[in-house]
Amino acid sequence: MQLVRRTKGLGLEREIDRACLRAQGFDPQVDGSRGAWLHELAQLGGRTSNLSPRMERAIAKSAPRESVWDWTQQFEWLAREAQQGNDTARKAVFKAFGDRQRDRGADVARAYLEATGRAGFEAAWDSIRDGEDECEREEFMREAIAVLGRAEVERRIGRALLNRLLRQKRRPTAVRAGAWSSRDVEATISNANTARSVPLIAWAKSARRDELEQLDQRLATEVERGALLRLLRIFSVRPLRAGLERTRQFARGRDPQLARAAVLALVRAEDESALTIARTRLRAARLLRDTRWLPLLASRGDAADARALAQRLPSSPGIPLAHDVGVTVLEWAKRGVTKELVSLLLWTWDHTPCGHCRTAVLRALLRSRGAPARVLAEARFDASPTIETLARQRQGRSRRSQKA
């Protein structure tokens, strides 16, 4: 955003178009749609007149089986364009919402209503009212109240009906009563076809010691890969003993999934031997490439480990490496943000593509008073509304304190 503001988008046309037409978020389900932010970016770069017809064609041709994140972003982008007086965009938004409101209505209700107003509410109401999804109906009504005002909504559907819609209780998620049997647990670990699959981590948290000891012994001899992964998942929340040596072998092995699951089990076991291996591997590397051992450092590493990690971080990491380091640093920071960790947090801020991690990094830096001016300046224009709000609040408090 800052680069486009400085250059007016000159030389960045292709990058702006690509970002607007396809959802580029690291995890769109977590990051959310960036449609409104990207529309502002396209305006700054002078690309809205070029992009608007392409957006209209894209959402018109999109089918339910295609990327929901691309469609949601395109819809919100076009809805913002419609808000600013583009009648063709407004017609496209009307039609697209009608075509896909059954499978995407709740996700884009606010954008749709802001773009189409009372006419849009009238057009969608009959279908929304008769829909089977109570949660979607309630969310649509709450968005309508937020955009149009309660009086306007009541005028259309009546106060009694509106109150009834807002009072509807959501169906609770079914929860099985009683303890799971050992047969259920065994079937789940072995991936046998069973009508009663057990959530292993939930079971492990309250499992009896003798039940865990049996599985601990089994870990030392099990050969089936899927069963090993499920056993290690259990021991990521309860400590193992008999299977320690084999778990260390998995952690050193070539299977990345088994290695990661094994390291998490070693973290729970507070295994000193594994921590020594993690430190040795870290210091032997010129640049960090193997991230499997990082959870051990996050749980028990010290200031020297943090400095060693900082010295081995590449200046141009790939996305998986940047994300793995970011997750590690944020877990490490739960034990306290030291000056060594501030440098790791700043590296994560500069390199991770994950909006969730960037938000957590900024919060940690603000709590430790380690957020430099450049981070706050960048955060004010971030695609995440939460990051933008945090930065503006901090800068506002700083200005008030200076005046005082």
C-alpha positions, 0 to 999 in steps of 0.5 A: 500500500505504501509503495503504491501511494508513493508511485501512484501505481506506475510500473505496478499495474500487473501486480495490482491487477493480479492481487485484486483478481485472485485471493493471495492471502496465506490463509484466506479463512483466517485473514478474511477477504481483502476486497475493500482494501484492494479496491482502495489499492486499485484506486490509488494505482488508477486501475479501477476502470480497467479492473471493474469489467474484469471483476464483473465477468469473473463473478458472473462466471464463477460457479460454486465449485470454484474458489470461494475466496477468489469470488468473495474478494472479487464480490467485495471489491465490486461492491465497494466500486458500486458504493462509489457510483458505478451503476454497472458494478451495482447491477453485477453485485445484485445478480451475483448475490442472487445467484450465490446467496445460498452458499455465500450469502452470510459471508458477503451480506455486509458488502452487498447491503452497503452497495445496494441499500434498501433495494438490495434488502428487498430483493434478497429478503424473500429468499433469505426468509425461506432459507433453511439455514437459521444462522445465515438468516440471523446474520443477514438480519443483523447486517441489515440492521447495522447497514439500514437501521432497525427502523427500516428493517422493521418497516419491511418485515414487522417488529414481531417477525424481526424479534423472532428471527433474532431470538432463534436459538442456534442448534447446538453441536452434538456432543456424545455423552459418556466416556469412550470405550477402549475399543473406540480408541483402538478403532480410531488409532487403527483407522478402522471403519467405525461409527464412533470415531474418537477425537484423540486429543480430547480423549487423551486430556482425561484418559486414565494413566493405565490407558496411556501406559498401554499406548506408550508401550505400543508406540515402541513397537507400532509399525503402521505410519497412520497409527504412529501419527495418531499415537503421537498426537495423543502424546502431544498433550500427555507425556510419554515414557516407554516410547521416548527412544523411538520418538527421538528416532522419528524426530531425526527421521526423513518423514516430515509429518512423523518428525513434526509429530514426534517433536511435539511429543518430545516437547510435552515429555520435556525431554532434555536429550531432544533439547540438546539435539535441537541446540546442536542442530541449530548451531551446526547450521550456517542458515536455518533450513530444518525447522522441525526442532523449533518447538523444543526451543520455543518451549524451553530455549534461553537467550543464547538459543534466541541469539543463535536462531537470529544469527541463522535466519535468511534475509530472503526466506521462503513462505513455509520457513517464515511461517514456521519461524513465526509460529515458534517465535510467538510461542516462545514469546508467551514466556516473556518478550526479551530483547533477544526475542524482539529481534526475532519478532521484527524478523517475523513481521518483515517476512511472514505472510500470515495475517494472524501471525502478524497481528500477534507479533504487533500485539507482542511488540506493543506490549513490550514497547518494542514496536519501532516507528517503521512498523507502526507506519506500515501497520497503519496501511495493512490489509488487516483491519485489526492491525491497522486499528492497533497501530492507529490507537498506539499512535493516537496515545503517543500524540496525546501523551506528547501534548500532555 
